Amino acid sequence: MVIGRLRRRRIRRPPSRAYRKPARKASLLEIFDFVAMQYFGNIGYKLARAFELEKALREAGLLIHYTLYAARTIAATILTLLLAVYLTIIIALTDISLVFKVIASILLLLSPLGVLGFALAYPSVKRGQRKEGTETELPFFAAYLTTMVRSGVSVANVIDRVSRLKIFNAMRKEALLINRNINMFGKDPLDAIEDVAINHPSFRFRDFMLGYTTTVKTGGDVVHYLEIRTQDIFQARLSEIKIIAERMSMFTEIYVTIAVIMTIVFYVFFTISSIFPSAGGFGGTAQLTLFSFVVLPLLTLIMIYLIHAYQPKTPIRITSPYRALLLIGFPLAIFIGPMLYILTGANRVFEGQINYNTILAFSGSLAGGLLALSLPPTLSYRAFKKMHKGLAEATASFLRDLTEIRKTGLSPEKSIIALSTRDYGPLNKIVARIATSLTIGLNLEQALRAALRGYRDWLLLANMRFLSDSIELGGGSPETLDALARYAHNLTEIEKEMKKRLRSYIMMPYMGAVLVAASSMLVLGFTSQTVTTVGGGAAGGPVGSVNPEEMARVALLLSLGSILNSWLMGLVAGKIQDQTLAAGFMHSSILTVVTLVTLAVTMKNIGFLVGAPGAPPPA
């Protein structure tokens, strides 16, 4: 009894300070949230009700209370307002020009409205991203879910599996939300699925998941429902591909209109304004420089962003070309560009010797630097594309043959080993690696992981993941493999349809770059010849004088601008064709060379460059 009392006392004794766990300090965000809720909680509640932030945050998948989000918004807006007023007072007391004071003060005082607008619009932006990502991956998820359920795997296990799969991005987040409802809140799996689906912005995902839960609760044929709905989702995705292709065509036409027609019009305007400064008013070499090297590149970057925003995206990102660009391309361009500038004598431009030779040397130096910048990512992407070309089609063919072999009674592993002797083109190496790993005793999961190391094709990885899970979790019955083969074929057809519809637009940037380079120089040459002819006529007398130095300077700016913007057009062409910016460096290299050759041939026939200072005498 005495020992028991001592033990109880020892247990009740507070722990020593040496072993006491220190209290966690509040983070800056927690302090900010406390202040925001303390002073702006009531106003935040009214703001959230006025702008329906509760629904917007729920559909966006943002796990934050709407009153707290609104209080954060109000606190950030007031803090920005105080900072803007403080900076405006400092600028007002500074001895600078009045125009700069007015512009800076207006921008600063408008910044709180920008913060407020961004905070209110952010849930809508995240809602759109959630909807787009989910609908892009929904055919894959539907095929995966149908295959697993046909194999006898419960939906709760499928959702848990999806939450750990890297081949999914958007669907993995939805699976994590469902798992949170099951594990943290103790909900039934069907109720957890309904809770996420009801508040989802995608109608297709909501309809698909709610239809599944209704079929389970009413005792319907779940496998039949999933197969029918999966086929509907594939058909809807094919229809979406047509809409996306039409949207890409619209973007391409708008871009070509801006980058070609508007560029030619502005080049003519700036050229005439540079030749006749007194008649041009607004315009000249300064505006030509601003348009060629700031406005046009900015418009191209905006178009690339718009194309990226509307194109379907995959969870697999291509990183090797960008690493080659940063580690090899930039240092190479910094070395080759200045070296060509010195070796070709392009530096004589700044000594006033602007003629055919120096313009071509300066343009060649710029083109050489851009080619040096583009060559490493081009080679990297070419190697990547060569490694992955035709893998999706070969995978679909392999799965169809695997289904037929499986029907003979062989196990899935032995069926794969039997197929390793057949020819599947680019997939031969992968199948051989899988068969070798299975032969030495590795399981299918380990064999696939070893065989697919280094591959980044999403269709290949997704189909192989489906195959592994259907065999490991569901036994790999012939019916399951047959359904998987059909879905792999449908997914491949969607990818091929997308590329086929966008292939016709690849030539538009090429024609635009050549047209801009040739027409700008031809307009400059025709203007020079026309003014010289009219000015030298006996009847009309001189109507104006043309400065050869000024025209040569305009020719230099036009050539440099054409090369830079043709390089950027190549990025647009690659983004349209292969849906990745990494493919654009190859087109940029080709367009840079084509534009340089076009400029050289066109400038050769412009007479005023022969008479420019430092030019060789005419033949």
Long-range contacts (C-beta under 8 A, 24 or more apart in sequence): 32-72, 32-75, 33-68, 33-71, 33-72, 35-75, 36-68, 36-71, 36-72, 36-74, 36-75, 37-67, 37-68, 37-71, 39-75, 40-70, 40-71, 40-74, 40-75, 40-78, 41-67, 41-71, 43-70, 43-71, 43-74, 44-68, 44-69, 44-70, 44-71, 44-72, 44-73, 44-74, 45-70, 47-73, 47-74, 51-120, 53-120, 53-123, 56-123, 56-124, 56-127, 57-123, 58-199, 59-123, 59-127, 59-130, 59-199, 59-200, 59-201, 60-123, 60-124, 60-126, 60-127, 60-130, 60-201, 61-126, 61-130, 61-173, 61-177, 62-123, 62-126, 69-119, 72-119, 73-115, 73-116, 73-119, 73-120, 76-115, 76-119, 77-112, 77-115, 77-116, 77-119, 78-112, 80-111, 80-112, 80-115, 81-112, 84-108, 84-109, 84-111, 84-112, 85-109, 127-201, 128-201, 130-170, 130-173, 130-200, 130-201, 130-202, 131-200, 131-201, 131-202, 132-313, 133-169, 133-170, 133-313, 134-170, 134-171, 134-174, 134-200, 134-202, 134-205, 135-202, 135-204, 135-205, 135-240, 136-170, 136-312, 136-313, 136-314, 137-168, 137-169, 137-170, 137-171, 137-315, 138-171, 138-202, 138-204, 138-205, 138-208, 138-233, 138-237, 139-230, 139-233, 139-234, 139-237, 139-490, 139-491, 139-494, 140-167, 140-168, 140-171, 140-462, 140-491, 141-168, 141-171, 142-208, 142-226, 142-229, 142-230, 142-233, 143-230, 143-466, 143-484, 143-487, 143-490, 143-491, 144-462, 144-465, 144-466, 144-469, 145-226, 146-223, 146-226, 146-227, 146-230, 146-483, 146-487, 147-466, 147-469, 147-470, 147-474, 147-480, 147-483, 147-484, 147-487, 148-469, 148-470, 148-473, 148-474, 149-222, 149-223, 149-226, 150-223, 150-226, 150-474, 150-477, 150-479, 150-480, 150-483, 151-470, 151-473, 151-474, 151-475, 151-476, 151-477, 151-480, 152-474, 152-475, 153-473, 153-474, 154-189, 155-189, 155-190, 155-193, 155-212, 155-216, 156-182, 156-189, 157-473, 159-189, 159-193, 161-469, 161-473, 165-465, 166-315, 167-315, 167-316, 167-458, 167-461, 167-462, 167-465, 168-315, 169-315, 174-200, 174-205, 190-216, 190-217, 204-233, 204-236, 208-233, 227-483, 230-487, 234-487, 234-490, 234-491, 234-494, 237-494, 238-493, 238-494, 238-497, 241-494, 241-497, 241-498, 241-501, 242-501, 244-310, 244-311, 244-312, 244-498, 245-498, 245-501, 245-502, 247-310, 248-307, 248-310, 248-311, 248-502, 248-505, 248-576, 249-505, 251-303, 251-306, 251-307, 251-310, 252-505, 252-508, 252-509, 252-572, 252-576, 253-508, 254-303, 255-299, 255-300, 255-303, 255-509, 255-572, 256-508, 256-509, 256-512, 258-299, 258-303, 259-296, 259-299, 259-300, 259-509, 259-512, 259-516, 259-565, 259-569, 260-512, 260-515, 260-516, 263-296, 263-516, 263-520, 263-565, 264-515, 264-516, 264-519, 264-520, 264-523, 266-291, 267-516, 267-519, 267-520, 267-523, 267-558, 268-523, 270-554, 271-520, 271-523, 271-524, 271-527, 271-554, 271-558, 272-527, 274-550, 274-551, 274-553, 274-554, 275-527, 275-528, 275-531, 275-546, 275-547, 275-550, 275-551, 275-554, 276-544, 279-544, 285-550, 285-553, 285-554, 285-557, 288-554, 288-557, 288-558, 288-561, 289-557, 291-561, 292-557, 292-558, 292-560, 292-561, 292-564, 292-565, 293-560, 293-561, 293-564, 296-561, 296-565, 296-568, 297-564, 297-565, 297-568, 300-565, 300-568, 300-569, 300-571, 300-572, 301-568, 303-572, 304-571, 304-572, 304-575, 304-581, 307-572, 307-575, 307-576, 308-575, 308-581, 311-575, 311-579, 312-498, 312-579, 314-458, 315-458, 316-456, 316-457, 316-458, 316-461, 318-381, 318-384, 318-456, 318-580, 318-582, 320-380, 320-381, 320-384, 321-377, 321-378, 321-380, 321-381, 321-384, 321-582, 321-585, 322-377, 322-582, 323-380, 324-376, 324-377, 324-379, 324-380, 325-373, 325-376, 325-377, 325-585, 327-376, 328-376, 329-372, 329-373, 329-374, 329-375, 329-376, 329-377, 330-373, 332-372, 332-373, 332-375, 332-376, 333-369, 333-370, 333-372, 333-373, 335-372, 336-368, 336-369, 336-372, 337-365, 337-366, 337-368, 337-369, 337-372, 338-365, 340-364, 340-365, 340-368, 340-369, 341-365, 348-614, 349-556, 352-549, 352-613, 352-614, 353-613, 353-614, 354-549, 354-552, 354-553, 354-555, 354-556, 354-612, 354-613, 354-614, 355-552, 355-609, 355-610, 355-612, 355-613, 355-614, 355-615, 355-616, 356-603, 356-604, 356-606, 356-609, 356-610, 356-612, 356-615, 357-614, 357-615, 357-616, 358-556, 358-614, 359-552, 359-555, 359-556, 359-559, 359-603, 359-609, 360-559, 360-599, 360-600, 360-603, 362-556, 362-559, 362-560, 363-559, 363-560, 363-563, 363-596, 363-599, 364-596, 366-560, 366-563, 366-564, 367-563, 367-592, 367-593, 367-595, 367-596, 370-563, 370-564, 370-567, 370-588, 370-589, 370-592, 371-589, 371-592, 371-593, 374-567, 374-570, 374-585, 374-586, 374-588, 374-589, 374-592, 375-589, 377-582, 377-585, 378-585, 378-586, 378-589, 380-582, 381-582, 381-583, 381-585, 381-586, 382-586, 384-456, 384-582, 385-578, 385-583, 387-426, 387-454, 387-455, 388-426, 388-455, 388-456, 388-457, 388-460, 389-426, 390-425, 390-426, 391-426, 391-427, 391-430, 391-455, 391-457, 391-459, 391-460, 392-457, 392-459, 392-460, 392-463, 392-491, 392-492, 392-495, 393-492, 393-496, 394-424, 394-425, 394-426, 394-427, 395-427, 395-459, 395-460, 395-463, 395-464, 395-488, 395-492, 396-463, 396-485, 396-488, 396-489, 396-492, 397-424, 398-424, 398-427, 398-431, 399-463, 399-467, 399-481, 399-484, 399-485, 399-488, 400-485, 400-489, 402-467, 402-481, 402-485, 403-478, 403-481, 403-482, 403-484, 403-485, 406-476, 406-477, 406-478, 406-481, 407-478, 412-444, 412-471, 412-476, 412-481, 413-438, 413-444, 416-444, 430-455, 430-460, 443-472, 444-468, 444-471, 444-472, 445-472, 459-488, 459-491, 459-492, 459-495, 462-491, 463-488, 463-491, 498-579, 499-577, 499-578, 502-576, 502-577, 502-579, 503-577, 505-576, 506-573, 506-576, 506-577, 506-587, 509-569, 509-570, 509-572, 509-573, 509-576, 509-587, 509-591, 510-569, 510-573, 510-587, 510-590, 510-591, 510-594, 512-569, 513-562, 513-565, 513-566, 513-569, 513-570, 513-591, 513-594, 513-595, 514-594, 514-595, 514-598, 516-562, 516-565, 516-566, 517-559, 517-562, 517-563, 517-566, 517-595, 517-598, 517-599, 517-602, 518-598, 518-602, 520-558, 520-562, 521-555, 521-558, 521-559, 521-599, 521-602, 521-603, 521-606, 522-602, 524-551, 524-554, 524-555, 524-558, 524-606, 525-602, 525-605, 525-606, 525-607, 525-608, 528-606, 528-607, 528-608, 529-607, 532-608, 546-608, 548-608, 548-611, 548-612, 548-613, 549-612, 549-613, 551-608, 551-612, 552-608, 552-609, 552-612, 552-613, 555-603, 555-606, 555-609, 559-599, 559-603, 562-595, 562-599, 563-592, 563-595, 563-596, 563-599, 566-591, 566-592, 566-594, 566-595, 567-591, 567-592
